[in-house]
């Protein structure tokens, strides 16, 4: 069904690619482990239950930029 949807609507390929990346990143981790990892972030840990958690997009992009810079310096990975 998913393959047919992607074929019928090529714009969905972006979601397929992102989902595959996410699965590769968390492979082998269960729900509790993922939740515990998420709550290592102060923004999540300090939010009262039931309140809105502010987006961490900026922090994630900064971290990715630092990882890419470190990797390119070490020659470990190419983007």
N, C-alpha and C positions, 0 to 999 in steps of 0.2 A: 504494500500500500504506500509506504513512504517513498520507495523508489519511483513509483508511478506519479506521485504528487510532485516530486522533484523534477521529473521529466516534463510534466505538464506545466509546471511553474518554476522555471530556472532560477528565479529570484530566491527561492527557498534554499538554494545551495549554500548560501551564507550561513543559515541556521544549521545545516547538516555539518558543515566544516567546523563551526564553533562547538557543536555538541561533541564531535569526535575529539577535538582538542581538550575539552573539559573531561571527558571520559578518560583520556590518556593521562591527564594530570592527577586524577583522583583514583585511578585504578587500584583496586585492592583495599581501599578504605571504606569503612562502613559509615552509616549515618552518624553515630555517636562520635566517631573519630573526626569526621568532617565538621560537626558542630563544635567540638572542642577546639579544633584548629581555628575556626571562625572567631571564637570568643577569645582568642589570644590578641585580637585587635581591640585596642582600648575603646574605640567607637562602639563596638558591639557590647563589650563587657560592661561599660558604664551606662548603657541604655536601660531604663526601667522597663520591666515587662509590660507590653501593651503599647509602648510609645514607638513612634516612627524612628527608624534607624537611618541616620543621614547617609547619603551615598558616599562611597569611598573611591569613586572613579579616579579622582586626582591622585590619591595615594597609590592606587594600583598602577597608574600610568608612570608615576615617578619611579616606583620600584622596578617596573619593566625597563625603563630607560637606564637605570643604574645597572641592572643585570646585563642588558645588551652592551653597555659600555665596558663592563668588567669582562664579559665574554670576548668582545672584539680585541681587547687589550691582551688577553691570554691566548687568543687564537682558538678558543674552544668551540665557538659556534658561529655560524653564518646565518644572516637573515636575508 
